């Protein structure tokens, strides 16, 4: 079986709230099923790779300083990332990574950082850095084909507008903007969200959706993923959902 190939971009700078743990979860869930999984890393000192040769491209979260630095490197990746998206590569983007793939990010000082322009949304931060969307959040998505509650933690000042295809509906928390009804951006091969946690540790069904998508790109892929024992994860999820949604 060909390995699932993942490119983790800027792992040295975009790891807010342990976002790199998302890659550990995907590796673990592959290992438990004897599915080979390879993770390469891209940084500012790397040669620009052929992004289309990967099944998944991942960017984690970072603060304004990291985004300012990375916005100067992203232009050399822009064409390759756009081609990978058109070729059906899966994109998973958290917080700062979410913002950088849009049209632009305007920071708290009013400076516009150009994004890759992969998607039409844009993000503007409030003038005060004390104004932030912070706390646990629950988003209901239907990306898996049925309603699924996604649990995470948000901490962002940026307010993202222009989203035409959200990741899901906010059940608890803020979302793309203060007291928003929607959160993130989503297509069949794109998940962009403000949810830290790490996201995939708290949401195993979402992790498996991503793995299934990646596997379907391979001719020798198994027809379905063997189920794993997620009893502990699901019990933890029930506790959190009961607490946050006050069932």
C-alpha atoms as an extended CHARMM CRD file, in Angstrom:
* protein
*
       247  EXT
         1         1  UNK       CA              0.0000000000        0.0000000000        0.0000000000  PROA      1               0.0000000000
         2         2  UNK       CA              1.2940000000        3.4430000000       -0.8670000000  PROA      2               0.0000000000
         3         3  UNK       CA              1.7990000000        5.6710000000        2.1900000000  PROA      3               0.0000000000
         4         4  UNK       CA             -0.3900000000        8.6340000000        2.9850000000  PROA      4               0.0000000000
         5         5  UNK       CA              1.9240000000       11.5740000000        2.3560000000  PROA      5               0.0000000000
         6         6  UNK       CA              1.5160000000       14.6820000000        4.5230000000  PROA      6               0.0000000000
         7         7  UNK       CA              3.2940000000       18.0210000000        4.3130000000  PROA      7               0.0000000000
         8         8  UNK       CA              3.4370000000       19.8690000000        7.6290000000  PROA      8               0.0000000000
         9         9  UNK       CA              4.1530000000       23.5070000000        6.8120000000  PROA      9               0.0000000000
        10        10  UNK       CA              6.0070000000       25.7670000000        9.2550000000  PROA      10              0.0000000000
        11        11  UNK       CA              5.9120000000       23.2900000000       12.1440000000  PROA      11              0.0000000000
        12        12  UNK       CA              8.6490000000       25.3450000000       13.8120000000  PROA      12              0.0000000000
        13        13  UNK       CA              6.4350000000       28.4590000000       13.9420000000  PROA      13              0.0000000000
        14        14  UNK       CA              2.7800000000       27.4000000000       13.7220000000  PROA      14              0.0000000000
        15        15  UNK       CA              2.2500000000       25.2180000000       16.7860000000  PROA      15              0.0000000000
        16        16  UNK       CA             -0.0650000000       27.3190000000       18.9420000000  PROA      16              0.0000000000
        17        17  UNK       CA             -1.6900000000       25.2980000000       21.7520000000  PROA      17              0.0000000000
        18        18  UNK       CA             -0.0350000000       22.0970000000       20.5800000000  PROA      18              0.0000000000
        19        19  UNK       CA             -1.4930000000       22.1570000000       17.0740000000  PROA      19              0.0000000000
        20        20  UNK       CA              1.2710000000       19.8120000000       15.9110000000  PROA      20              0.0000000000
        21        21  UNK       CA             -0.5440000000       17.1650000000       17.9330000000  PROA      21              0.0000000000
        22        22  UNK       CA             -2.9590000000       16.8540000000       15.0320000000  PROA      22              0.0000000000
        23        23  UNK       CA             -0.1960000000       15.2010000000       13.0280000000  PROA      23              0.0000000000
        24        24  UNK       CA              0.5180000000       12.8270000000       15.9050000000  PROA      24              0.0000000000
        25        25  UNK       CA             -3.1340000000       11.7690000000       15.9330000000  PROA      25              0.0000000000
        26        26  UNK       CA             -3.1580000000       11.0250000000       12.2050000000  PROA      26              0.0000000000
        27        27  UNK       CA              0.0820000000        9.0560000000       12.4990000000  PROA      27              0.0000000000
        28        28  UNK       CA             -1.2750000000        7.0860000000       15.4560000000  PROA      28              0.0000000000
        29        29  UNK       CA             -4.5580000000        6.2160000000       13.7800000000  PROA      29              0.0000000000
        30        30  UNK       CA             -2.6730000000        5.0750000000       10.6870000000  PROA      30              0.0000000000
        31        31  UNK       CA             -0.2310000000        2.9970000000       12.7420000000  PROA      31              0.0000000000
        32        32  UNK       CA             -3.0630000000        1.1980000000       14.5410000000  PROA      32              0.0000000000
        33        33  UNK       CA             -4.3900000000        0.1280000000       11.1340000000  PROA      33              0.0000000000
        34        34  UNK       CA             -1.0240000000       -0.7260000000        9.5530000000  PROA      34              0.0000000000
        35        35  UNK       CA             -1.4220000000        2.1090000000        7.0720000000  PROA      35              0.0000000000
        36        36  UNK       CA              1.9360000000        3.6750000000        6.1340000000  PROA      36              0.0000000000
        37        37  UNK       CA              2.0690000000        7.4090000000        6.7750000000  PROA      37              0.0000000000
        38        38  UNK       CA              4.9060000000        9.7800000000        5.9030000000  PROA      38              0.0000000000
        39        39  UNK       CA              5.1590000000       13.3580000000        7.1540000000  PROA      39              0.0000000000
        40        40  UNK       CA              7.5230000000       15.8430000000        5.5190000000  PROA      40              0.0000000000
        41        41  UNK       CA              8.2050000000       19.3450000000        6.8180000000  PROA      41              0.0000000000
        42        42  UNK       CA              8.4550000000       22.6470000000        5.0190000000  PROA      42              0.0000000000
        43        43  UNK       CA             10.0610000000       25.7580000000        6.5440000000  PROA      43              0.0000000000
        44        44  UNK       CA             11.3010000000       29.1130000000        5.3070000000  PROA      44              0.0000000000
        45        45  UNK       CA             14.7140000000       27.6060000000        4.5510000000  PROA      45              0.0000000000
        46        46  UNK       CA             13.2950000000       24.7160000000        2.5030000000  PROA      46              0.0000000000
        47        47  UNK       CA             13.1760000000       24.4160000000       -1.2390000000  PROA      47              0.0000000000
        48        48  UNK       CA              9.6440000000       24.8070000000       -2.5480000000  PROA      48              0.0000000000
        49        49  UNK       CA              8.3120000000       21.2730000000       -3.0650000000  PROA      49              0.0000000000
        50        50  UNK       CA              5.7910000000       19.8640000000       -5.4980000000  PROA      50              0.0000000000
        51        51  UNK       CA              2.7720000000       20.3640000000       -3.2460000000  PROA      51              0.0000000000
        52        52  UNK       CA              0.5840000000       18.2160000000       -5.5000000000  PROA      52              0.0000000000
        53        53  UNK       CA              2.5300000000       15.0670000000       -4.6220000000  PROA      53              0.0000000000
        54        54  UNK       CA              1.0250000000       15.1290000000       -1.1230000000  PROA      54              0.0000000000
        55        55  UNK       CA             -2.3320000000       13.8550000000        0.0760000000  PROA      55              0.0000000000
        56        56  UNK       CA             -2.6260000000       16.3950000000        2.8860000000  PROA      56              0.0000000000
        57        57  UNK       CA             -1.1500000000       19.8380000000        3.5220000000  PROA      57              0.0000000000
        58        58  UNK       CA             -1.3160000000       21.0670000000        7.1020000000  PROA      58              0.0000000000
        59        59  UNK       CA             -0.7970000000       24.4860000000        8.7160000000  PROA      59              0.0000000000
        60        60  UNK       CA             -1.2350000000       25.0850000000       12.4360000000  PROA      60              0.0000000000
        61        61  UNK       CA             -1.8730000000       28.2420000000       14.4220000000  PROA      61              0.0000000000
        62        62  UNK       CA              0.3520000000       31.1970000000       15.2370000000  PROA      62              0.0000000000
        63        63  UNK       CA              0.2180000000       34.7340000000       16.5940000000  PROA      63              0.0000000000
        64        64  UNK       CA              0.6070000000       38.0070000000       14.6810000000  PROA      64              0.0000000000
        65        65  UNK       CA              4.4230000000       37.9230000000       14.8190000000  PROA      65              0.0000000000
        66        66  UNK       CA              4.6370000000       34.4920000000       13.2270000000  PROA      66              0.0000000000
        67        67  UNK       CA              2.1110000000       35.4490000000       10.5760000000  PROA      67              0.0000000000
        68        68  UNK       CA              4.0700000000       38.5990000000        9.7170000000  PROA      68              0.0000000000
        69        69  UNK       CA              7.2080000000       36.5380000000        9.2060000000  PROA      69              0.0000000000
        70        70  UNK       CA              5.5340000000       33.7990000000        7.1970000000  PROA      70              0.0000000000
        71        71  UNK       CA              3.6050000000       36.1980000000        4.9710000000  PROA      71              0.0000000000
        72        72  UNK       CA              6.9410000000       37.0930000000        3.3600000000  PROA      72              0.0000000000
        73        73  UNK       CA              7.6470000000       33.4470000000        2.4810000000  PROA      73              0.0000000000
        74        74  UNK       CA              4.2110000000       32.3110000000        1.3310000000  PROA      74              0.0000000000
        75        75  UNK       CA              4.2890000000       34.1240000000       -2.0440000000  PROA      75              0.0000000000
        76        76  UNK       CA              6.8750000000       31.6540000000       -3.3490000000  PROA      76              0.0000000000
        77        77  UNK       CA              4.5020000000       28.8190000000       -2.4160000000  PROA      77              0.0000000000
        78        78  UNK       CA              1.3430000000       30.4160000000       -3.7900000000  PROA      78              0.0000000000
        79        79  UNK       CA              1.2210000000       28.8830000000       -7.2700000000  PROA      79              0.0000000000
        80        80  UNK       CA              2.1070000000       25.4160000000       -5.9920000000  PROA      80              0.0000000000
        81        81  UNK       CA             -0.5140000000       25.5360000000       -3.2490000000  PROA      81              0.0000000000
        82        82  UNK       CA             -3.2030000000       26.6560000000       -5.6840000000  PROA      82              0.0000000000
        83        83  UNK       CA             -2.3030000000       23.8100000000       -8.0320000000  PROA      83              0.0000000000
        84        84  UNK       CA             -2.4040000000       21.2850000000       -5.1670000000  PROA      84              0.0000000000
        85        85  UNK       CA             -5.8520000000       22.5230000000       -4.1680000000  PROA      85              0.0000000000
        86        86  UNK       CA             -7.0670000000       22.1780000000       -7.7690000000  PROA      86              0.0000000000
        87        87  UNK       CA             -5.5650000000       18.6730000000       -7.8700000000  PROA      87              0.0000000000
        88        88  UNK       CA             -7.6790000000       17.6400000000       -4.8720000000  PROA      88              0.0000000000
        89        89  UNK       CA             -5.0370000000       17.6150000000       -2.1460000000  PROA      89              0.0000000000
        90        90  UNK       CA             -6.6440000000       17.9270000000        1.2950000000  PROA      90              0.0000000000
        91        91  UNK       CA             -5.9560000000       21.1640000000        3.2100000000  PROA      91              0.0000000000
        92        92  UNK       CA             -6.2380000000       21.2820000000        7.0030000000  PROA      92              0.0000000000
        93        93  UNK       CA             -5.6280000000       24.7590000000        8.4390000000  PROA      93              0.0000000000
        94        94  UNK       CA             -5.8880000000       25.9400000000       12.0230000000  PROA      94              0.0000000000
        95        95  UNK       CA             -6.2530000000       29.5640000000       13.2000000000  PROA      95              0.0000000000
        96        96  UNK       CA             -3.2580000000       31.4320000000       11.7540000000  PROA      96              0.0000000000
        97        97  UNK       CA             -3.0210000000       28.8970000000        8.9530000000  PROA      97              0.0000000000
        98        98  UNK       CA             -6.7180000000       29.4760000000        8.2480000000  PROA      98              0.0000000000
        99        99  UNK       CA             -6.1960000000       33.2280000000        8.0330000000  PROA      99              0.0000000000
       100       100  UNK       CA             -3.0850000000       33.0460000000        5.8350000000  PROA      100             0.0000000000
       101       101  UNK       CA             -4.8690000000       31.0480000000        3.1130000000  PROA      101             0.0000000000
       102       102  UNK       CA             -7.4500000000       33.8140000000        2.6360000000  PROA      102             0.0000000000
       103       103  UNK       CA             -7.1660000000       37.1400000000        0.8240000000  PROA      103             0.0000000000
       104       104  UNK       CA             -5.4780000000       39.0850000000        3.6190000000  PROA      104             0.0000000000
       105       105  UNK       CA             -5.1240000000       39.4740000000        7.3710000000  PROA      105             0.0000000000
       106       106  UNK       CA             -5.2470000000       42.9730000000        8.8730000000  PROA      106             0.0000000000
       107       107  UNK       CA             -3.5090000000       42.9250000000       12.2470000000  PROA      107             0.0000000000
       108       108  UNK       CA             -4.3100000000       44.9790000000       15.3610000000  PROA      108             0.0000000000
       109       109  UNK       CA             -1.9510000000       47.7340000000       14.1960000000  PROA      109             0.0000000000
       110       110  UNK       CA             -3.7910000000       48.0970000000       10.8970000000  PROA      110             0.0000000000
       111       111  UNK       CA             -1.1340000000       46.4250000000        8.7560000000  PROA      111             0.0000000000
       112       112  UNK       CA             -2.4020000000       44.2380000000        5.9230000000  PROA      112             0.0000000000
       113       113  UNK       CA             -0.6120000000       40.9200000000        5.5090000000  PROA      113             0.0000000000
       114       114  UNK       CA             -1.3500000000       39.4190000000        2.0770000000  PROA      114             0.0000000000
       115       115  UNK       CA             -2.6530000000       35.8700000000        2.1410000000  PROA      115             0.0000000000
       116       116  UNK       CA             -2.1990000000       33.1650000000       -0.4520000000  PROA      116             0.0000000000
       117       117  UNK       CA             -5.6160000000       34.0490000000       -1.8650000000  PROA      117             0.0000000000
       118       118  UNK       CA             -6.6590000000       30.4230000000       -2.0830000000  PROA      118             0.0000000000
       119       119  UNK       CA            -10.1090000000       31.3530000000       -0.7380000000  PROA      119             0.0000000000
       120       120  UNK       CA            -12.2480000000       34.5070000000       -0.8280000000  PROA      120             0.0000000000
       121       121  UNK       CA            -12.5250000000       35.2490000000        2.9000000000  PROA      121             0.0000000000
       122       122  UNK       CA            -10.4570000000       37.8570000000        4.7550000000  PROA      122             0.0000000000
       123       123  UNK       CA             -9.6820000000       38.5550000000        8.4130000000  PROA      123             0.0000000000
       124       124  UNK       CA             -9.5020000000       41.8220000000       10.3610000000  PROA      124             0.0000000000
       125       125  UNK       CA             -8.2980000000       42.0470000000       13.9610000000  PROA      125             0.0000000000
       126       126  UNK       CA             -9.7700000000       44.5910000000       16.4130000000  PROA      126             0.0000000000
       127       127  UNK       CA             -7.6470000000       47.5960000000       17.3260000000  PROA      127             0.0000000000
       128       128  UNK       CA             -7.4050000000       46.3260000000       20.9010000000  PROA      128             0.0000000000
       129       129  UNK       CA             -5.5110000000       43.0770000000       21.4650000000  PROA      129             0.0000000000
       130       130  UNK       CA             -7.6660000000       42.5060000000       24.5540000000  PROA      130             0.0000000000
       131       131  UNK       CA            -10.7240000000       41.9060000000       22.3980000000  PROA      131             0.0000000000
       132       132  UNK       CA            -10.5660000000       38.2090000000       21.6420000000  PROA      132             0.0000000000
       133       133  UNK       CA            -12.7840000000       35.1930000000       21.1190000000  PROA      133             0.0000000000
       134       134  UNK       CA            -11.5660000000       32.8580000000       23.8680000000  PROA      134             0.0000000000
       135       135  UNK       CA            -12.9290000000       29.6510000000       25.3350000000  PROA      135             0.0000000000
       136       136  UNK       CA            -14.2570000000       26.1930000000       24.6130000000  PROA      136             0.0000000000
       137       137  UNK       CA            -16.3580000000       25.9030000000       21.4860000000  PROA      137             0.0000000000
       138       138  UNK       CA            -18.7080000000       23.3630000000       19.9160000000  PROA      138             0.0000000000
       139       139  UNK       CA            -19.4100000000       23.4360000000       16.1750000000  PROA      139             0.0000000000
       140       140  UNK       CA            -21.8700000000       21.1490000000       14.4160000000  PROA      140             0.0000000000
       141       141  UNK       CA            -20.6690000000       20.1310000000       10.9760000000  PROA      141             0.0000000000
       142       142  UNK       CA            -22.0310000000       17.7690000000        8.3390000000  PROA      142             0.0000000000
       143       143  UNK       CA            -18.7830000000       17.1870000000        6.4690000000  PROA      143             0.0000000000
       144       144  UNK       CA            -18.9530000000       13.4710000000        7.3000000000  PROA      144             0.0000000000
       145       145  UNK       CA            -22.4470000000       13.1830000000        5.8110000000  PROA      145             0.0000000000
       146       146  UNK       CA            -24.3050000000       13.4040000000        9.1140000000  PROA      146             0.0000000000
       147       147  UNK       CA            -24.4600000000       15.9470000000       11.9650000000  PROA      147             0.0000000000
       148       148  UNK       CA            -21.2700000000       15.7720000000       14.0350000000  PROA      148             0.0000000000
       149       149  UNK       CA            -20.3940000000       17.9480000000       17.0360000000  PROA      149             0.0000000000
       150       150  UNK       CA            -16.7970000000       19.1550000000       16.8700000000  PROA      150             0.0000000000
       151       151  UNK       CA            -15.1790000000       20.2160000000       20.1640000000  PROA      151             0.0000000000
       152       152  UNK       CA            -12.2450000000       22.5980000000       20.4130000000  PROA      152             0.0000000000
       153       153  UNK       CA            -10.7580000000       25.6860000000       22.0020000000  PROA      153             0.0000000000
       154       154  UNK       CA            -10.6970000000       29.0820000000       20.3090000000  PROA      154             0.0000000000
       155       155  UNK       CA             -8.4200000000       32.0210000000       21.0600000000  PROA      155             0.0000000000
       156       156  UNK       CA             -8.3310000000       34.5810000000       18.2650000000  PROA      156             0.0000000000
       157       157  UNK       CA             -8.7000000000       38.3080000000       17.8460000000  PROA      157             0.0000000000
       158       158  UNK       CA             -9.1390000000       38.1610000000       14.0870000000  PROA      158             0.0000000000
       159       159  UNK       CA            -12.6670000000       38.3820000000       12.7300000000  PROA      159             0.0000000000
       160       160  UNK       CA            -13.0640000000       36.4070000000        9.5090000000  PROA      160             0.0000000000
       161       161  UNK       CA            -15.6250000000       37.5620000000        6.9480000000  PROA      161             0.0000000000
       162       162  UNK       CA            -16.6300000000       36.5450000000        3.4520000000  PROA      162             0.0000000000
       163       163  UNK       CA            -17.0460000000       32.8540000000        4.2320000000  PROA      163             0.0000000000
       164       164  UNK       CA            -19.5220000000       31.2690000000        1.8280000000  PROA      164             0.0000000000
       165       165  UNK       CA            -19.0740000000       27.6410000000        2.9180000000  PROA      165             0.0000000000
       166       166  UNK       CA            -18.5440000000       27.4220000000        6.7140000000  PROA      166             0.0000000000
       167       167  UNK       CA            -17.1320000000       24.4200000000        8.5540000000  PROA      167             0.0000000000
       168       168  UNK       CA            -20.2250000000       24.3360000000       10.7210000000  PROA      168             0.0000000000
       169       169  UNK       CA            -22.8340000000       25.9880000000       12.9110000000  PROA      169             0.0000000000
       170       170  UNK       CA            -21.7650000000       27.3260000000       16.3070000000  PROA      170             0.0000000000
       171       171  UNK       CA            -23.5650000000       25.6590000000       19.2210000000  PROA      171             0.0000000000
       172       172  UNK       CA            -21.3340000000       27.1010000000       21.9500000000  PROA      172             0.0000000000
       173       173  UNK       CA            -18.6550000000       29.7850000000       21.6250000000  PROA      173             0.0000000000
       174       174  UNK       CA            -18.0010000000       32.5480000000       19.1080000000  PROA      174             0.0000000000
       175       175  UNK       CA            -16.8430000000       31.2180000000       15.7530000000  PROA      175             0.0000000000
       176       176  UNK       CA            -15.5470000000       33.3030000000       12.8540000000  PROA      176             0.0000000000
       177       177  UNK       CA            -16.5010000000       36.5700000000       14.5660000000  PROA      177             0.0000000000
       178       178  UNK       CA            -17.7390000000       37.6630000000       17.9720000000  PROA      178             0.0000000000
       179       179  UNK       CA            -20.9830000000       35.7480000000       18.6580000000  PROA      179             0.0000000000
       180       180  UNK       CA            -21.0820000000       34.3920000000       15.1200000000  PROA      180             0.0000000000
       181       181  UNK       CA            -23.5020000000       31.7030000000       13.9310000000  PROA      181             0.0000000000
       182       182  UNK       CA            -20.8370000000       30.0200000000       11.7930000000  PROA      182             0.0000000000
       183       183  UNK       CA            -17.2830000000       28.8060000000       12.2160000000  PROA      183             0.0000000000
       184       184  UNK       CA            -14.4530000000       28.1020000000        9.8200000000  PROA      184             0.0000000000
       185       185  UNK       CA            -14.4290000000       27.3820000000        6.1210000000  PROA      185             0.0000000000
       186       186  UNK       CA            -15.0520000000       24.0030000000        4.5130000000  PROA      186             0.0000000000
       187       187  UNK       CA            -15.1170000000       22.0860000000        1.2410000000  PROA      187             0.0000000000
       188       188  UNK       CA            -14.8510000000       18.3340000000        0.6670000000  PROA      188             0.0000000000
       189       189  UNK       CA            -11.0520000000       18.6290000000        0.6750000000  PROA      189             0.0000000000
       190       190  UNK       CA            -10.6960000000       21.6930000000        2.9350000000  PROA      190             0.0000000000
       191       191  UNK       CA            -11.1130000000       22.2520000000        6.6610000000  PROA      191             0.0000000000
       192       192  UNK       CA            -10.1410000000       25.6890000000        7.9230000000  PROA      192             0.0000000000
       193       193  UNK       CA            -11.0270000000       26.3980000000       11.5300000000  PROA      193             0.0000000000
       194       194  UNK       CA            -10.1030000000       28.3340000000       14.6570000000  PROA      194             0.0000000000
       195       195  UNK       CA            -10.3670000000       25.2020000000       16.8090000000  PROA      195             0.0000000000
       196       196  UNK       CA             -7.2580000000       24.2470000000       18.7480000000  PROA      196             0.0000000000
       197       197  UNK       CA             -7.1560000000       21.4090000000       21.2080000000  PROA      197             0.0000000000
       198       198  UNK       CA             -5.5470000000       19.7130000000       19.2900000000  PROA      198             0.0000000000
       199       199  UNK       CA             -8.5970000000       19.4550000000       17.0710000000  PROA      199             0.0000000000
       200       200  UNK       CA             -8.2200000000       15.8240000000       16.0060000000  PROA      200             0.0000000000
       201       201  UNK       CA             -7.4760000000       14.4670000000       19.4820000000  PROA      201             0.0000000000
       202       202  UNK       CA            -10.9690000000       15.5120000000       20.5910000000  PROA      202             0.0000000000
       203       203  UNK       CA            -12.7110000000       14.5130000000       17.3790000000  PROA      203             0.0000000000
       204       204  UNK       CA            -11.6470000000       11.0510000000       16.1480000000  PROA      204             0.0000000000
       205       205  UNK       CA            -14.4290000000       10.8190000000       13.5510000000  PROA      205             0.0000000000
       206       206  UNK       CA            -13.0980000000       13.9530000000       11.9320000000  PROA      206             0.0000000000
       207       207  UNK       CA             -9.5840000000       12.4880000000       11.8830000000  PROA      207             0.0000000000
       208       208  UNK       CA            -10.9050000000        9.3850000000       10.1410000000  PROA      208             0.0000000000
       209       209  UNK       CA            -12.8060000000       11.4900000000        7.5950000000  PROA      209             0.0000000000
       210       210  UNK       CA             -9.5100000000       13.1160000000        6.6120000000  PROA      210             0.0000000000
       211       211  UNK       CA             -7.6960000000        9.7720000000        6.4370000000  PROA      211             0.0000000000
       212       212  UNK       CA            -10.4660000000        8.2320000000        4.3310000000  PROA      212             0.0000000000
       213       213  UNK       CA            -10.3030000000       11.1580000000        1.9150000000  PROA      213             0.0000000000
       214       214  UNK       CA             -6.5360000000       10.7680000000        1.5900000000  PROA      214             0.0000000000
       215       215  UNK       CA             -6.7980000000        7.0100000000        1.0690000000  PROA      215             0.0000000000
       216       216  UNK       CA             -9.4270000000        7.3330000000       -1.6440000000  PROA      216             0.0000000000
       217       217  UNK       CA             -6.8000000000        9.0840000000       -3.7580000000  PROA      217             0.0000000000
       218       218  UNK       CA             -4.8200000000        5.8110000000       -3.8610000000  PROA      218             0.0000000000
       219       219  UNK       CA             -5.6880000000        2.9980000000       -6.2640000000  PROA      219             0.0000000000
       220       220  UNK       CA             -4.6860000000        0.3110000000       -3.7510000000  PROA      220             0.0000000000
       221       221  UNK       CA             -6.6130000000        1.8520000000       -0.8540000000  PROA      221             0.0000000000
       222       222  UNK       CA             -8.7630000000       -0.3450000000        1.4220000000  PROA      222             0.0000000000
       223       223  UNK       CA            -12.5210000000       -0.0940000000        0.8840000000  PROA      223             0.0000000000
       224       224  UNK       CA            -13.0180000000        1.2040000000        4.4200000000  PROA      224             0.0000000000
       225       225  UNK       CA            -11.0900000000        2.0680000000        7.5660000000  PROA      225             0.0000000000
       226       226  UNK       CA            -11.0130000000       -0.5990000000       10.2490000000  PROA      226             0.0000000000
       227       227  UNK       CA            -12.7190000000        0.7870000000       13.3900000000  PROA      227             0.0000000000
       228       228  UNK       CA            -10.5680000000        1.6900000000       16.3830000000  PROA      228             0.0000000000
       229       229  UNK       CA            -11.5010000000        1.5540000000       20.0600000000  PROA      229             0.0000000000
       230       230  UNK       CA            -12.3960000000        5.1730000000       20.7330000000  PROA      230             0.0000000000
       231       231  UNK       CA            -14.2880000000        4.4550000000       23.9540000000  PROA      231             0.0000000000
       232       232  UNK       CA            -12.1600000000        6.7670000000       26.0810000000  PROA      232             0.0000000000
       233       233  UNK       CA            -12.2510000000        9.5690000000       23.5320000000  PROA      233             0.0000000000
       234       234  UNK       CA            -16.0220000000        9.3040000000       23.1720000000  PROA      234             0.0000000000
       235       235  UNK       CA            -16.5850000000        9.2650000000       26.9450000000  PROA      235             0.0000000000
       236       236  UNK       CA            -14.4910000000       12.4130000000       27.2540000000  PROA      236             0.0000000000
       237       237  UNK       CA            -16.4770000000       14.0000000000       24.4430000000  PROA      237             0.0000000000
       238       238  UNK       CA            -19.7690000000       13.2370000000       26.1890000000  PROA      238             0.0000000000
       239       239  UNK       CA            -18.5420000000       14.8810000000       29.3840000000  PROA      239             0.0000000000
       240       240  UNK       CA            -17.4790000000       18.0010000000       27.4930000000  PROA      240             0.0000000000
       241       241  UNK       CA            -20.6630000000       18.2050000000       25.4270000000  PROA      241             0.0000000000
       242       242  UNK       CA            -22.8270000000       17.8310000000       28.5100000000  PROA      242             0.0000000000
       243       243  UNK       CA            -20.8660000000       20.5450000000       30.2780000000  PROA      243             0.0000000000
       244       244  UNK       CA            -20.8070000000       22.9740000000       27.3600000000  PROA      244             0.0000000000
       245       245  UNK       CA            -24.2810000000       22.4010000000       25.9490000000  PROA      245             0.0000000000
       246       246  UNK       CA            -25.9410000000       21.7550000000       29.3520000000  PROA      246             0.0000000000
       247       247  UNK       CA            -27.8680000000       18.7770000000       28.0860000000  PROA      247             0.0000000000
